[in-house]
């Protein structure tokens, strides 16, 4: 059964990543940084936030070292060198990406790290507990805490919640943002 699950995870993550790649390839930096009105977050927020979170969480789940370092933030020309998870909308409405190609390079590096790790992931490891109950405050109020079993969050829960579902949620925001700048959505 775990073989079927890991195969599905690999295909779903690749499909989700392909949506991100297509979205990024069909937007320019002006569209990405557009603010419809405050406090509506720019697409730049969703882009950097999700990719940075996938970078961190894939590492927590076993994918190896984080790709991001402060130099990446500088090269990308981020207005706010923070993924924004612990910040308010009012604080993050100022997020901008200065060098869009550098962001794209970072995104591709993170996605390659995740997909390479998933390709080699032992299916038996999916049931390992990554965060045991009781959960720390930063996890207790998350979707993953609602999904978790009695013992805690498994590696499978982490992949599903922290990467796959989180990535699709932010893709929905990106699709909405694309409509606000005159672009089409990514899927039907």
MDTraj code that builds the backbone (N, CA, C; nanometers):
import mdtraj as md
import numpy as np

residues = "UNK UNK UNK UNK UNK UNK UNK UNK UNK UNK UNK UNK UNK UNK UNK UNK UNK UNK UNK UNK UNK UNK UNK UNK UNK UNK UNK UNK UNK UNK UNK UNK UNK UNK UNK UNK UNK UNK UNK UNK UNK UNK UNK UNK UNK UNK UNK UNK UNK UNK UNK UNK UNK UNK UNK UNK UNK UNK UNK UNK UNK UNK UNK UNK UNK UNK UNK UNK UNK UNK UNK UNK UNK UNK UNK UNK UNK UNK UNK UNK UNK UNK UNK UNK UNK UNK UNK UNK UNK UNK UNK UNK UNK UNK UNK UNK UNK UNK UNK UNK UNK UNK UNK UNK UNK UNK UNK UNK UNK UNK UNK UNK UNK UNK UNK UNK UNK UNK UNK UNK UNK UNK UNK UNK UNK UNK UNK UNK UNK UNK UNK UNK UNK UNK UNK UNK UNK UNK UNK UNK UNK UNK UNK UNK UNK UNK UNK UNK UNK UNK UNK UNK UNK UNK UNK UNK UNK UNK UNK UNK UNK UNK UNK UNK UNK UNK UNK UNK UNK UNK UNK UNK UNK UNK UNK UNK UNK UNK UNK UNK UNK UNK UNK UNK UNK UNK UNK UNK".split()
xyz = np.array([
    [0.0815, -0.1199, 0.0000],
    [0.0000, 0.0000, 0.0000],
    [0.0857, 0.1260, 0.0000],
    [0.1958, 0.1269, 0.0792],
    [0.2813, 0.2451, 0.0828],
    [0.3437, 0.2763, -0.0529],
    [0.3671, 0.1718, -0.1352],
    [0.4203, 0.1949, -0.2706],
    [0.3209, 0.2755, -0.3537],
    [0.1934, 0.2411, -0.3428],
    [0.0886, 0.3143, -0.4144],
    [0.0818, 0.4593, -0.3659],
    [0.0919, 0.4772, -0.2351],
    [0.0856, 0.6121, -0.1770],
    [0.2036, 0.6959, -0.2230],
    [0.3258, 0.6415, -0.2166],
    [0.4423, 0.7203, -0.2547],
    [0.4399, 0.7518, -0.4037],
    [0.3917, 0.6589, -0.4844],
    [0.3791, 0.6864, -0.6277],
    [0.2816, 0.8010, -0.6515],
    [0.1705, 0.8007, -0.5813],
    [0.0721, 0.9075, -0.5936],
    [0.1300, 1.0408, -0.5472],
    [0.2017, 1.0407, -0.4353],
    [0.2633, 1.1639, -0.3848],
    [0.3611, 1.2214, -0.4871],
    [0.4430, 1.1354, -0.5446],
    [0.5416, 1.1816, -0.6438],
    [0.4721, 1.2456, -0.7631],
    [0.3674, 1.1808, -0.8126],
    [0.2961, 1.2344, -0.9288],
    [0.2226, 1.3630, -0.8953],
    [0.1599, 1.3687, -0.7779],
    [0.0871, 1.4894, -0.7381],
    [0.1805, 1.6073, -0.7143],
    [0.2939, 1.5828, -0.6500],
    [0.3897, 1.6920, -0.6279],
    [0.4445, 1.7419, -0.7618],
    [0.4748, 1.6521, -0.8540],
    [0.5243, 1.6950, -0.9860],
    [0.4175, 1.7756, -1.0576],
    [0.2910, 1.7315, -1.0505],
    [0.1814, 1.8036, -1.1157],
    [0.1632, 1.9413, -1.0528],
    [0.1664, 1.9482, -0.9196],
    [0.1519, 2.0759, -0.8516],
    [0.2689, 2.1679, -0.8867],
    [0.3896, 2.1148, -0.8851],
    [0.5050, 2.1959, -0.9235],
    [0.4916, 2.2465, -1.0666],
    [0.4363, 2.1638, -1.1558],
    [0.4219, 2.2068, -1.2955],
    [0.3251, 2.3250, -1.3064],
    [0.2226, 2.3290, -1.2217],
    [0.1329, 2.4453, -1.2191],
    [0.2091, 2.5714, -1.1797],
    [0.2918, 2.5586, -1.0778],
    [0.3723, 2.6722, -1.0338],
    [0.4674, 2.7166, -1.1443],
    [0.5330, 2.6213, -1.2077],
    [0.6274, 2.6552, -1.3146],
    [0.5561, 2.7255, -1.4301],
    [0.4396, 2.6749, -1.4680],
    [0.3624, 2.7378, -1.5756],
    [0.3157, 2.8777, -1.5361],
    [0.2696, 2.8927, -1.4131],
    [0.2242, 3.0241, -1.3664],
    [0.3387, 3.1243, -1.3690],
    [0.4524, 3.0842, -1.3150],
    [0.5674, 3.1739, -1.3085],
    [0.6170, 3.2100, -1.4483],
    [0.6125, 3.1153, -1.5401],
    [0.6605, 3.1394, -1.6768],
    [0.5698, 3.2341, -1.7547],
    [0.4457, 3.2499, -1.7097],
    [0.3496, 3.3315, -1.7864],
    [0.3135, 3.4614, -1.7154],
    [0.3976, 3.5031, -1.6194],
    [0.3787, 3.6312, -1.5518],
    [0.5092, 3.7098, -1.5608],
    [0.4978, 3.8407, -1.5516],
    [0.6178, 3.9226, -1.5424],
    [0.6254, 3.9843, -1.4029],
    [0.7370, 4.0475, -1.3748],
    [0.7591, 4.0995, -1.2400],
    [0.6571, 4.2078, -1.2027],
    [0.6104, 4.2843, -1.2994],
    [0.5075, 4.3846, -1.2708],
    [0.3777, 4.3208, -1.2262],
    [0.3386, 4.2127, -1.2910],
    [0.2168, 4.1410, -1.2526],
    [0.2338, 4.0766, -1.1159],
    [0.3502, 4.0190, -1.0917],
    [0.3786, 3.9516, -0.9656],
    [0.3751, 4.0499, -0.8481],
    [0.4217, 4.1713, -0.8704],
    [0.4301, 4.2705, -0.7630],
    [0.3076, 4.3622, -0.7531],
    [0.2106, 4.3432, -0.8408],
    [0.0914, 4.4275, -0.8418],
    [0.0124, 4.4121, -0.7115],
    [-0.0301, 4.5257, -0.6562],
    [-0.1169, 4.5263, -0.5388],
    [-0.2505, 4.5854, -0.5837],
    [-0.3522, 4.5022, -0.5865],
    [-0.4852, 4.5462, -0.6303],
    [-0.5333, 4.6621, -0.5444],
    [-0.5239, 4.6441, -0.4164],
    [-0.5541, 4.7465, -0.3168],
    [-0.5080, 4.6895, -0.1837],
    [-0.4701, 4.7763, -0.0950],
    [-0.4293, 4.7264, 0.0363],
    [-0.5534, 4.6912, 0.1160],
    [-0.5535, 4.5826, 0.1890],
    [-0.4437, 4.4940, 0.2213],
    [-0.4409, 4.3651, 0.1381],
    [-0.4730, 4.3703, 0.0099],
    [-0.4656, 4.2506, -0.0748],
    [-0.3187, 4.2226, -0.1039],
    [-0.2745, 4.1027, -0.0688],
    [-0.1342, 4.0659, -0.0875],
    [-0.0999, 4.0510, -0.2354],
    [0.0195, 4.0914, -0.2747],
    [0.0613, 4.0704, -0.4128],
    [0.0924, 3.9230, -0.4370],
    [0.0905, 3.8833, -0.5629],
    [0.1292, 3.7473, -0.5997],
    [0.2683, 3.7160, -0.5448],
    [0.3548, 3.8162, -0.5396],
    [0.4914, 3.7975, -0.4874],
    [0.4903, 3.7334, -0.3493],
    [0.3925, 3.7698, -0.2667],
    [0.3861, 3.7089, -0.1338],
    [0.3642, 3.5583, -0.1453],
    [0.2605, 3.5177, -0.2191],
    [0.2290, 3.3747, -0.2296],
    [0.3443, 3.2976, -0.2908],
    [0.4082, 3.3548, -0.3918],
    [0.5200, 3.2860, -0.4573],
    [0.6327, 3.2587, -0.3592],
    [0.6854, 3.3642, -0.2989],
    [0.7997, 3.3438, -0.2105],
    [0.7608, 3.2664, -0.0858],
    [0.6467, 3.2992, -0.0272],
    [0.6024, 3.2316, 0.0947],
    [0.5990, 3.0801, 0.0757],
    [0.5279, 3.0347, -0.0271],
    [0.5146, 2.8905, -0.0426],
    [0.6485, 2.8226, -0.0724],
    [0.7245, 2.8764, -0.1657],
    [0.8500, 2.8103, -0.2041],
    [0.9451, 2.8047, -0.0849],
    [0.9510, 2.9113, -0.0088],
    [1.0375, 2.9127, 0.1096],
    [0.9899, 2.8113, 0.2137],
    [0.8584, 2.7996, 0.2314],
    [0.8041, 2.7012, 0.3259],
    [0.8319, 2.5592, 0.2767],
    [0.8148, 2.5334, 0.1465],
    [0.8474, 2.3991, 0.0963],
    [0.9942, 2.3681, 0.1191],
    [1.0802, 2.4652, 0.0985],
    [1.2230, 2.4465, 0.1209],
    [1.2486, 2.4023, 0.2648],
    [1.1902, 2.4749, 0.3604],
    [1.2082, 2.4419, 0.5021],
    [1.1452, 2.3080, 0.5393],
    [1.0189, 2.2892, 0.5013],
    [0.9487, 2.1692, 0.5471],
    [1.0018, 2.0432, 0.4813],
    [1.0435, 2.0523, 0.3563],
    [1.1020, 1.9329, 0.2942],
    [1.2288, 1.8932, 0.3692],
    [1.3036, 1.9914, 0.4167],
    [1.4238, 1.9609, 0.4947],
    [1.3882, 1.8973, 0.6284],
    [1.2854, 1.9497, 0.6961],
    [1.2395, 1.8906, 0.8220],
    [1.1961, 1.7454, 0.7992],
    [1.1365, 1.7192, 0.6846],
    [1.0865, 1.5851, 0.6528],
    [1.1954, 1.4898, 0.6048],
    [1.3160, 1.5419, 0.5784],
    [1.4274, 1.4542, 0.5437],
    [1.4914, 1.4768, 0.4080],
    [1.4563, 1.5840, 0.3395],
    [1.5054, 1.6053, 0.2026],
    [1.6459, 1.6636, 0.1948],
    [1.7080, 1.6890, 0.3063],
    [1.8424, 1.7470, 0.3031],
    [1.8402, 1.8938, 0.3390],
    [1.9549, 1.9586, 0.3235],
    [1.9672, 2.0974, 0.3688],
    [1.8748, 2.1941, 0.2952],
    [1.8418, 2.3016, 0.3639],
    [1.7627, 2.4098, 0.3061],
    [1.8443, 2.4752, 0.1943],
    [1.7797, 2.5073, 0.0837],
    [1.8442, 2.5748, -0.0284],
    [1.8675, 2.7219, 0.0049],
    [1.7696, 2.7849, 0.0682],
    [1.7725, 2.9289, 0.0959],
    [1.8822, 2.9658, 0.1943],
    [1.9466, 3.0770, 0.1661],
    [2.0330, 3.1430, 0.2617],
    [2.0138, 3.2933, 0.2388],
    [2.0633, 3.3783, 0.3284],
    [2.0382, 3.5223, 0.3124],
    [2.0821, 3.5783, 0.1765],
    [2.1813, 3.5171, 0.1153],
    [2.2257, 3.5642, -0.0157],
    [2.1154, 3.5488, -0.1206],
    [2.0362, 3.4420, -0.1104],
    [1.9232, 3.4260, -0.2028],
    [1.8281, 3.5441, -0.1911],
    [1.7943, 3.5828, -0.0690],
    [1.7037, 3.6957, -0.0483],
    [1.7580, 3.8222, -0.1105],
    [1.8875, 3.8427, -0.0953],
    [1.9514, 3.9603, -0.1546],
    [1.9459, 3.9530, -0.3074],
    [1.9811, 3.8389, -0.3635],
    [1.9814, 3.8238, -0.5099],
    [1.8415, 3.8381, -0.5683],
    [1.7401, 3.7889, -0.4967],
    [1.6028, 3.8015, -0.5446],
    [1.5495, 3.9435, -0.5292],
    [1.6178, 4.0240, -0.4517],
    [1.5722, 4.1598, -0.4281],
    [1.4408, 4.1642, -0.3521],
    [1.4280, 4.0765, -0.2531],
    [1.3049, 4.0719, -0.1753],
    [1.2876, 4.1995, -0.0935],
    [1.1688, 4.2535, -0.0947],
    [1.1395, 4.3683, -0.0096],
    [1.1377, 4.3249, 0.1368],
    [1.0929, 4.2011, 0.1609],
    [1.0870, 4.1453, 0.2966],
    [1.1479, 4.0055, 0.2889],
    [1.2647, 3.9885, 0.3479],
    [1.3343, 3.8597, 0.3414],
    [1.2800, 3.7656, 0.4488],
    [1.1519, 3.7352, 0.4391],
    [1.0832, 3.6523, 0.5382],
    [0.9652, 3.5857, 0.4674],
    [0.9394, 3.4584, 0.4999],
    [0.8266, 3.3895, 0.4364],
    [0.6917, 3.4408, 0.4862],
    [0.6902, 3.5096, 0.5980],
    [0.5694, 3.5752, 0.6439],
    [0.4741, 3.4910, 0.7258],
    [0.5105, 3.3669, 0.7555],
    [0.4188, 3.2798, 0.8291],
    [0.3797, 3.3378, 0.9653],
    [0.4724, 3.4048, 1.0293],
    [0.4463, 3.4596, 1.1628],
    [0.4131, 3.6086, 1.1575],
    [0.3909, 3.6625, 1.0395],
    [0.3634, 3.8055, 1.0243],
    [0.2190, 3.8289, 0.9837],
    [0.1752, 3.9526, 0.9969],
    [0.0384, 3.9894, 0.9610],
    [0.0296, 4.0242, 0.8126],
    [-0.0922, 4.0259, 0.7610],
    [-0.1159, 4.0682, 0.6231],
    [-0.0652, 4.2110, 0.6048],
    [-0.0924, 4.2978, 0.7000],
    [-0.0464, 4.4370, 0.6898],
    [0.1055, 4.4458, 0.6765],
    [0.1772, 4.3569, 0.7437],
    [0.3235, 4.3561, 0.7328],
    [0.3690, 4.3018, 0.5979],
    [0.2973, 4.2030, 0.5443],
    [0.3440, 4.1346, 0.4234],
    [0.2914, 4.1945, 0.2932],
    [0.1990, 4.2898, 0.3007],
    [0.1478, 4.3517, 0.1780],
    [0.2610, 4.4229, 0.1033],
    [0.3695, 4.4532, 0.1709],
    [0.4845, 4.5177, 0.1082],
    [0.5812, 4.4234, 0.0400],
    [0.5511, 4.2925, 0.0385],
    [0.6438, 4.1976, -0.0248],
    [0.6540, 4.2252, -0.1741],
    [0.7759, 4.2310, -0.2235],
    [0.8028, 4.2458, -0.3660],
    [0.9234, 4.1598, -0.4002],
    [0.9266, 4.1158, -0.5246],
    [1.0416, 4.0435, -0.5783],
    [1.1074, 4.1370, -0.6787],
    [1.2343, 4.1680, -0.6573],
    [1.3057, 4.2588, -0.7462],
    [1.3628, 4.1896, -0.8690],
    [1.4240, 4.0738, -0.8480],
    [1.4836, 3.9989, -0.9597],
    [1.4049, 3.8691, -0.9764],
    [1.3132, 3.8741, -1.0696],
    [1.2206, 3.7619, -1.0904],
    [1.2931, 3.6359, -1.1375],
    [1.3968, 3.6518, -1.2201],
    [1.4711, 3.5337, -1.2662],
    [1.5414, 3.4646, -1.1504],
    [1.5944, 3.5406, -1.0562],
    [1.6573, 3.4795, -0.9380],
    [1.5530, 3.4032, -0.8564],
    [1.4334, 3.4601, -0.8433],
    [1.3281, 3.3864, -0.7739],
    [1.2999, 3.2556, -0.8459],
    [1.2877, 3.2614, -0.9789],
    [1.2596, 3.1404, -1.0570],
    [1.3691, 3.0361, -1.0369],
    [1.4936, 3.0801, -1.0335],
    [1.6048, 2.9869, -1.0108],
    [1.5931, 2.9217, -0.8734],
    [1.5590, 3.0017, -0.7731],
    [1.5410, 2.9479, -0.6378],
    [1.4265, 2.8472, -0.6359],
    [1.3134, 2.8820, -0.6957],
    [1.1982, 2.7921, -0.6994],
    [1.2353, 2.6590, -0.7649],
    [1.3024, 2.6651, -0.8775],
    [1.3417, 2.5417, -0.9477],
    [1.4358, 2.4564, -0.8623],
    [1.5279, 2.5205, -0.7892],
    [1.6195, 2.4465, -0.7022],
    [1.5434, 2.3766, -0.5899],
    [1.4462, 2.4453, -0.5311],
    [1.3664, 2.3859, -0.4225],
    [1.2838, 2.2697, -0.4759],
    [1.2176, 2.2899, -0.5893],
    [1.1342, 2.1835, -0.6453],
    [1.2194, 2.0622, -0.6833],
    [1.3380, 2.0854, -0.7378],
    [1.4273, 1.9744, -0.7737],
    [1.4702, 1.8983, -0.6480],
    [1.4998, 1.9715, -0.5399],
    [1.5379, 1.9055, -0.4141],
    [1.4246, 1.8160, -0.3652],
    [1.3031, 1.8697, -0.3618],
    [1.1882, 1.7934, -0.3130],
    [1.1636, 1.6701, -0.3997],
    [1.1618, 1.6874, -0.5297],
    [1.1310, 1.5755, -0.6190],
    [1.2400, 1.4683, -0.6171],
    [1.3639, 1.5084, -0.6054],
    [1.4737, 1.4116, -0.5952],
    [1.4601, 1.3296, -0.4672],
    [1.4287, 1.3979, -0.3574],
    [1.4090, 1.3289, -0.2300],
    [1.2921, 1.2315, -0.2386],
    [1.1793, 1.2763, -0.2952],
    [1.0631, 1.1874, -0.3070],
    [1.0927, 1.0664, -0.3950],
    [1.1745, 1.0852, -0.4972],
    [1.2091, 0.9741, -0.5876],
    [1.2810, 0.8625, -0.5126],
    [1.3576, 0.8990, -0.4106],
    [1.4360, 0.7999, -0.3350],
    [1.3762, 0.7654, -0.1992],
    [1.2640, 0.8264, -0.1641],
    [1.2065, 0.8076, -0.0309],
    [1.1570, 0.6645, -0.0114],
    [1.1978, 0.6048, 0.0981],
    [1.1533, 0.4706, 0.1343],
    [1.0059, 0.4777, 0.1745],
    [0.9189, 0.4085, 0.1045],
    [0.7762, 0.4133, 0.1370],
    [0.7458, 0.3763, 0.2822],
    [0.8274, 0.2909, 0.3422],
    [0.8047, 0.2507, 0.4818],
    [0.8207, 0.3684, 0.5777],
    [0.8931, 0.4733, 0.5356],
    [0.9171, 0.5874, 0.6241],
    [0.7974, 0.6821, 0.6338],
    [0.6954, 0.6611, 0.5518],
    [0.5789, 0.7504, 0.5520],
    [0.5052, 0.7515, 0.6844],
    [0.5123, 0.6424, 0.7593],
    [0.4386, 0.6339, 0.8860],
    [0.5183, 0.6841, 1.0061],
    [0.6425, 0.7255, 0.9855],
    [0.7229, 0.7772, 1.0968],
    [0.6620, 0.9068, 1.1505],
    [0.6597, 0.9190, 1.2823],
    [0.6095, 1.0404, 1.3468],
    [0.7179, 1.1478, 1.3374],
    [0.6812, 1.2612, 1.2790],
    [0.7732, 1.3738, 1.2619],
    [0.7569, 1.4738, 1.3762],
    [0.6316, 1.4965, 1.4186],
    [0.6030, 1.5853, 1.5316],
    [0.5024, 1.5131, 1.6211],
    [0.5477, 1.4787, 1.7412],
    [0.4622, 1.4055, 1.8352],
    [0.3714, 1.5014, 1.9120],
    [0.2580, 1.4457, 1.9552],
    [0.1700, 1.5214, 2.0445],
    [0.2323, 1.5235, 2.1835],
    [0.2072, 1.6250, 2.2636],
    [0.1323, 1.7463, 2.2333],
    [0.2148, 1.8373, 2.1419],
    [0.1462, 1.9070, 2.0533],
    [0.2127, 1.9907, 1.9551],
    [0.2581, 2.1226, 2.0148],
    [0.3718, 2.1729, 1.9657],
    [0.4124, 2.3077, 2.0068],
    [0.3123, 2.4101, 1.9523],
    [0.3101, 2.5275, 2.0099],
    [0.2118, 2.6306, 1.9742],
    [0.2100, 2.6613, 1.8247],
    [0.3270, 2.6658, 1.7603],
    [0.3310, 2.7015, 1.6187],
    [0.2653, 2.5963, 1.5290],
    [0.2458, 2.4759, 1.5787],
    [0.1823, 2.3700, 1.5004],
    [0.0397, 2.3426, 1.5473],
    [0.0117, 2.3680, 1.6738],
    [-0.1176, 2.3323, 1.7333],
    [-0.2379, 2.3905, 1.6600],
    [-0.2227, 2.5065, 1.5990],
    [-0.3361, 2.5710, 1.5326],
    [-0.3363, 2.5501, 1.3808],
    [-0.2515, 2.4615, 1.3313],
    [-0.2408, 2.4418, 1.1872],
    [-0.3336, 2.3321, 1.1359],
    [-0.3511, 2.3307, 1.0053],
    [-0.4289, 2.2260, 0.9399],
    [-0.3676, 2.0883, 0.9671],
    [-0.2349, 2.0815, 0.9676],
    [-0.1691, 1.9526, 0.9908],
    [-0.2031, 1.8961, 1.1284],
    [-0.2251, 1.9815, 1.2279],
    [-0.2647, 1.9339, 1.3605],
    [-0.4037, 1.8726, 1.3562],
    [-0.4900, 1.9261, 1.2707],
    [-0.6249, 1.8696, 1.2555],
    [-0.6213, 1.7343, 1.1850],
    [-0.5251, 1.7183, 1.0962],
    [-0.5117, 1.5949, 1.0176],
    [-0.4438, 1.4848, 1.0986],
    [-0.3572, 1.5225, 1.1894],
    [-0.2715, 1.4278, 1.2609],
    [-0.3489, 1.3190, 1.3339],
    [-0.2850, 1.2033, 1.3441],
    [-0.3400, 1.0926, 1.4203],
    [-0.3113, 1.1091, 1.5687],
    [-0.3467, 1.0093, 1.6452],
    [-0.3306, 1.0164, 1.7908],
    [-0.1868, 1.0376, 1.8346],
    [-0.0913, 0.9762, 1.7631],
    [0.0493, 0.9875, 1.8022],
    [0.1115, 1.1194, 1.7575],
    [0.0604, 1.1757, 1.6497],
    [0.1163, 1.3011, 1.6001],
    [0.1151, 1.3078, 1.4484],
    [0.2000, 1.3937, 1.3941],
    [0.2086, 1.4166, 1.2502],
    [0.3113, 1.3212, 1.1906],
    [0.2665, 1.2405, 1.0964],
    [0.3573, 1.1475, 1.0283],
    [0.4267, 1.2184, 0.9119],
    [0.5284, 1.1539, 0.8574],
    [0.5946, 1.2072, 0.7385],
    [0.4921, 1.2232, 0.6256],
    [0.4018, 1.1266, 0.6106],
    [0.2979, 1.1365, 0.5086],
    [0.2100, 1.2595, 0.5338],
    [0.1676, 1.2812, 0.6588],
    [0.0884, 1.4001, 0.6916],
    [0.1646, 1.5269, 0.6543],
    [0.2936, 1.5305, 0.6868],
    [0.3752, 1.6474, 0.6574],
    [0.3843, 1.6754, 0.5083],
    [0.4084, 1.5712, 0.4296],
    [0.4163, 1.5896, 0.2840],
    [0.2827, 1.6394, 0.2319],
    [0.1758, 1.5760, 0.2750],
    [0.0419, 1.6132, 0.2286],
    [0.0029, 1.7548, 0.2707],
    [0.0218, 1.7869, 0.3987],
    [-0.0257, 1.9154, 0.4515],
    [0.0708, 2.0295, 0.4247],
    [0.1979, 2.0104, 0.4592],
    [0.2938, 2.1196, 0.4550],
    [0.3409, 2.1526, 0.3138],
    [0.3316, 2.0540, 0.2248],
    [0.3785, 2.0801, 0.0888],
    [0.2639, 2.0740, -0.0117],
    [0.2012, 1.9595, -0.0285],
    [0.1042, 1.9441, -0.1369],
    [-0.0199, 2.0332, -0.1174],
    [-0.0885, 2.0178, -0.0071],
    [-0.2103, 2.0969, 0.0138],
    [-0.1792, 2.2456, 0.0286],
    [-0.0714, 2.2762, 0.0957],
    [-0.0301, 2.4151, 0.1120],
    [0.0011, 2.4775, -0.0247],
    [0.0713, 2.4025, -0.1099],
    [0.1040, 2.4523, -0.2435],
    [-0.0186, 2.4756, -0.3294],
    [-0.1163, 2.3871, -0.3197],
    [-0.2394, 2.4063, -0.3968],
    [-0.3202, 2.5241, -0.3437],
    [-0.3217, 2.5403, -0.2132],
    [-0.3932, 2.6548, -0.1548],
    [-0.3369, 2.7860, -0.2092],
    [-0.2049, 2.7973, -0.2081],
    [-0.1445, 2.9211, -0.2576],
    [-0.1545, 2.9328, -0.4089],
    [-0.1627, 2.8218, -0.4808],
    [-0.1867, 2.8299, -0.6251],
    [-0.3236, 2.8921, -0.6501],
    [-0.4209, 2.8618, -0.5664],
    [-0.5523, 2.9252, -0.5790],
    [-0.5426, 3.0758, -0.5620],
    [-0.4625, 3.1208, -0.4659],
    [-0.4415, 3.2645, -0.4481],
    [-0.3743, 3.3244, -0.5717],
    [-0.2771, 3.2524, -0.6242],
    [-0.2059, 3.3005, -0.7429],
    [-0.3013, 3.3089, -0.8613],
    [-0.3868, 3.2086, -0.8768],
    [-0.4845, 3.2130, -0.9861],
    [-0.5777, 3.3334, -0.9713],
    [-0.6197, 3.3615, -0.8491],
    [-0.7045, 3.4784, -0.8265],
    [-0.6272, 3.6064, -0.8590],
    [-0.5031, 3.6132, -0.8114],
    [-0.4192, 3.7289, -0.8404],
    [-0.3953, 3.7468, -0.9892],
    [-0.3798, 3.6356, -1.0603],
    [-0.3621, 3.6433, -1.2060],
    [-0.4847, 3.7073, -1.2706],
    [-0.6024, 3.6737, -1.2231],
    [-0.7255, 3.7340, -1.2784],
    [-0.7252, 3.8849, -1.2553],
    [-0.6747, 3.9272, -1.1396],
    [-0.6719, 4.0709, -1.1079],
    [-0.5766, 4.1492, -1.1973],
    [-0.4784, 4.0807, -1.2571],
    [-0.3849, 4.1494, -1.3481],
    [-0.4126, 4.1149, -1.4944],
    [-0.5290, 4.0533, -1.5210],
    [-0.5707, 4.0276, -1.6590],
    [-0.5222, 3.8978, -1.7199],
    [-0.4747, 3.8059, -1.6371],
    [-0.4288, 3.6765, -1.6862],
    [-0.5317, 3.5684, -1.6559],
    [-0.5171, 3.4553, -1.7227],
    [-0.6084, 3.3436, -1.6999],
    [-0.5580, 3.2538, -1.5883],
    [-0.6517, 3.1700, -1.5398],
    [-0.6168, 3.0719, -1.4382],
    [-0.5301, 2.9619, -1.4964],
    [-0.4909, 2.8701, -1.4119],
    [-0.3984, 2.7646, -1.4517],
    [-0.4661, 2.6344, -1.4919],
    [-0.5838, 2.6065, -1.4399],
    [-0.6521, 2.4809, -1.4703],
    [-0.8004, 2.5064, -1.4847],
    [-0.8703, 2.4069, -1.5373],
    [-1.0154, 2.4193, -1.5465],
    [-1.0805, 2.3287, -1.4442],
])
top = md.Topology()
chain = top.add_chain()
for i, resn in enumerate(residues, 1):
    res = top.add_residue(resn, chain, resSeq=i)
    for name in ("N", "CA", "C"):
        top.add_atom(name, md.element.get_by_symbol(name[0]), res)
traj = md.Trajectory(xyz[None], top)
